[in-house]
Amino acid sequence: MTVTGESPRRRRDPEARRRDIIEAAATLITEIGSGGLTHRLVAKRAGVAVGSTTQYFATLDDLRQAALGHLADDIDEALAAIAQSLTDNGASPDAFAEALHDYLSTPRLLRADMALLSAAMVDPAIRPLARRWSDGLVELLTPFVGERSARAITAYIDGASVHALFYEPPMTVDELSAALTALIDYGRTP
């Protein structure tokens, strides 16, 4: 309270509000898809007035793009965690299966990945965001297993991600390791 008995005004943090709006939009996209996004839904989820969403994002497309970029950044962090795990534990199929299992056991990341893929199917401008995971995974794995196996493993993981969303829990570490071993062997055959 101030000397006059009024509550002190809270300082506005425009960047925090903008981040909250983007996070709310990103979460909604993972729940309802990017086509169902509205300024009103985002404002309600972020706990702000609708005018705040339009203040920071003049168009719904601008907001959608920022939210999808946020989801792609989350996926990039997951990829970095897998890379760190392979650095720390070696690049064996068992070590990779452990790191992959952690990813497949995180529904928020799987929904983000699928939301990006869904948006990219109808909007070619989104494809570079949606491909960051796959392209990054191929780049990460190629030095260890070769490009042919890296591409096969990446395609397998795309399918394993969809599988994990529909069937809980995801495949076991042993199942993943066996599949990864077979895909690595596939890349070594002429």
C-alpha positions as CSV (number, residue, x, y, z in Angstrom):
1,M,0.0,0.0,0.0
2,T,1.1,3.5,-0.7
3,V,0.8,6.4,1.7
4,T,-2.5,7.3,0.1
5,G,-3.8,3.8,0.9
6,E,-3.9,2.7,-2.8
7,S,-2.3,-0.5,-4.0
8,P,0.9,0.1,-5.8
9,R,0.6,-0.3,-9.6
10,R,2.1,-3.4,-11.1
11,R,4.8,-2.7,-13.6
12,R,3.9,-3.8,-17.1
13,D,6.2,-6.3,-18.7
14,P,5.4,-6.2,-22.4
15,E,7.8,-9.0,-23.3
16,A,6.4,-11.3,-20.6
17,R,2.9,-10.6,-21.8
18,R,3.9,-11.3,-25.4
19,R,5.6,-14.6,-24.3
20,D,2.4,-15.6,-22.4
21,I,0.3,-15.0,-25.4
22,I,2.6,-17.0,-27.6
23,E,2.7,-19.8,-25.1
24,A,-1.1,-19.9,-24.8
25,A,-1.4,-20.0,-28.6
26,A,1.2,-22.8,-28.8
27,T,-0.6,-24.8,-26.2
28,L,-3.9,-24.3,-27.9
29,I,-2.5,-25.4,-31.3
30,T,-1.3,-28.7,-29.7
31,E,-4.9,-29.2,-28.4
32,I,-7.1,-28.0,-31.2
33,G,-4.9,-27.5,-34.2
34,S,-3.7,-24.3,-35.8
35,G,-7.0,-24.0,-37.8
36,G,-9.0,-23.6,-34.6
37,L,-6.9,-20.8,-33.2
38,T,-8.7,-17.5,-32.5
39,H,-7.6,-14.3,-30.8
40,R,-10.4,-14.8,-28.3
41,L,-9.3,-18.3,-27.3
42,V,-5.7,-17.2,-27.0
43,A,-6.7,-14.2,-24.8
44,K,-8.8,-16.4,-22.6
45,R,-6.0,-19.0,-22.2
46,A,-3.3,-16.3,-21.6
47,G,-5.6,-14.4,-19.1
48,V,-5.4,-11.2,-21.1
49,A,-7.9,-9.0,-22.9
50,V,-8.5,-9.8,-26.6
51,G,-7.0,-6.4,-27.3
52,S,-3.7,-7.5,-25.9
53,T,-3.5,-10.3,-28.5
54,T,-4.2,-8.0,-31.3
55,Q,-1.8,-5.4,-29.9
56,Y,1.1,-7.8,-30.1
57,F,-0.1,-9.7,-33.2
58,A,-2.0,-7.7,-35.8
59,T,-3.2,-10.8,-37.6
60,L,-4.1,-14.3,-36.6
61,D,-1.5,-15.5,-39.0
62,D,1.2,-13.5,-37.2
63,L,0.1,-15.1,-33.9
64,R,-0.1,-18.6,-35.4
65,Q,3.4,-18.2,-37.0
66,A,4.9,-17.1,-33.6
67,A,3.2,-20.0,-31.8
68,L,4.4,-22.5,-34.3
69,G,7.9,-21.1,-34.1
70,H,7.7,-21.5,-30.3
71,L,6.7,-25.2,-30.8
72,A,9.6,-25.7,-33.2
73,D,11.9,-24.2,-30.6
74,D,10.6,-26.7,-28.1
75,I,11.4,-29.5,-30.6
76,D,14.9,-28.1,-31.1
77,E,15.5,-28.3,-27.4
78,A,14.4,-31.9,-27.4
79,L,16.8,-32.6,-30.2
80,A,19.6,-30.9,-28.3
81,A,18.9,-33.1,-25.3
82,I,19.2,-36.2,-27.5
83,A,22.5,-34.9,-28.9
84,Q,23.7,-34.3,-25.4
85,S,22.7,-37.7,-24.3
86,L,24.6,-39.3,-27.2
87,T,27.6,-37.2,-26.3
88,D,27.4,-38.2,-22.7
89,N,26.5,-41.9,-23.2
90,G,27.9,-42.8,-26.6
91,A,26.0,-43.3,-29.8
92,S,25.1,-47.0,-29.4
93,P,21.5,-48.1,-30.3
94,D,20.9,-48.6,-26.5
95,A,21.9,-45.1,-25.6
96,F,19.9,-43.6,-28.5
97,A,16.9,-45.8,-27.5
98,E,17.1,-44.4,-24.0
99,A,17.1,-40.8,-25.3
100,L,14.4,-41.5,-27.8
101,H,12.2,-43.1,-25.1
102,D,12.5,-40.0,-23.0
103,Y,11.2,-37.9,-26.0
104,L,8.4,-40.4,-26.8
105,S,7.4,-40.3,-23.1
106,T,6.8,-36.5,-23.3
107,P,3.3,-36.0,-24.7
108,R,3.7,-32.2,-24.9
109,L,6.6,-32.6,-27.3
110,L,4.9,-35.2,-29.3
111,R,1.8,-33.0,-29.7
112,A,4.0,-30.1,-30.7
113,D,5.7,-32.2,-33.3
114,M,2.3,-33.4,-34.7
115,A,0.8,-29.9,-34.6
116,L,3.7,-28.6,-36.7
117,L,3.4,-31.5,-39.2
118,S,-0.4,-30.9,-39.4
119,A,0.0,-27.2,-40.0
120,A,2.7,-27.9,-42.6
121,M,0.5,-30.2,-44.6
122,V,-1.9,-27.3,-45.4
123,D,0.5,-24.4,-45.4
124,P,3.8,-24.9,-47.3
125,A,5.3,-21.8,-45.5
126,I,5.3,-23.8,-42.3
127,R,7.3,-26.7,-43.8
128,P,10.7,-25.4,-42.8
129,L,9.6,-25.2,-39.2
130,A,8.1,-28.7,-39.3
131,R,11.2,-30.2,-40.9
132,R,13.6,-28.8,-38.3
133,W,13.2,-32.0,-36.2
134,S,13.7,-34.5,-39.1
135,D,16.5,-32.6,-40.7
136,G,18.2,-32.0,-37.4
137,L,17.9,-35.7,-36.5
138,V,19.4,-36.8,-39.8
139,E,22.3,-34.3,-39.3
140,L,22.8,-35.5,-35.8
141,L,22.8,-39.2,-36.6
142,T,24.7,-39.2,-40.0
143,P,28.2,-39.1,-38.5
144,F,27.4,-42.1,-36.3
145,V,25.4,-44.4,-38.6
146,G,25.7,-42.9,-42.1
147,E,23.1,-40.9,-44.1
148,R,21.1,-43.9,-45.3
149,S,20.5,-45.3,-41.8
150,A,20.0,-41.8,-40.4
151,R,17.1,-41.2,-42.9
152,A,15.6,-44.6,-42.2
153,I,15.8,-44.0,-38.4
154,T,14.3,-40.6,-38.7
155,A,11.3,-42.0,-40.7
156,Y,10.9,-44.7,-38.1
157,I,10.9,-42.2,-35.3
158,D,8.2,-40.1,-37.1
159,G,6.1,-43.2,-37.0
160,A,7.1,-44.1,-33.5
161,S,6.0,-40.6,-32.4
162,V,2.5,-41.0,-33.9
163,H,2.4,-44.5,-32.3
164,A,3.3,-43.0,-28.9
165,L,0.4,-40.5,-29.1
166,F,-2.1,-43.2,-29.8
167,Y,-0.8,-46.0,-27.6
168,E,0.4,-45.3,-24.1
169,P,3.0,-46.0,-22.9
170,P,5.3,-45.7,-25.9
171,M,7.4,-48.6,-27.0
172,T,9.9,-49.9,-24.5
173,V,13.6,-49.0,-24.7
174,D,14.3,-52.7,-25.7
175,E,11.9,-52.5,-28.6
176,L,13.3,-49.2,-29.7
177,S,16.9,-50.5,-29.4
178,A,16.1,-53.6,-31.5
179,A,14.5,-51.4,-34.2
180,L,17.4,-49.0,-34.2
181,T,19.9,-51.8,-34.5
182,A,18.0,-53.2,-37.5
183,L,17.9,-49.8,-39.2
184,I,21.6,-49.3,-38.6
185,D,22.3,-52.7,-40.1
186,Y,20.1,-51.7,-43.0
187,G,22.3,-48.7,-43.8
188,R,25.4,-50.9,-43.8
189,T,24.0,-53.2,-46.5
190,P,24.6,-52.4,-50.2
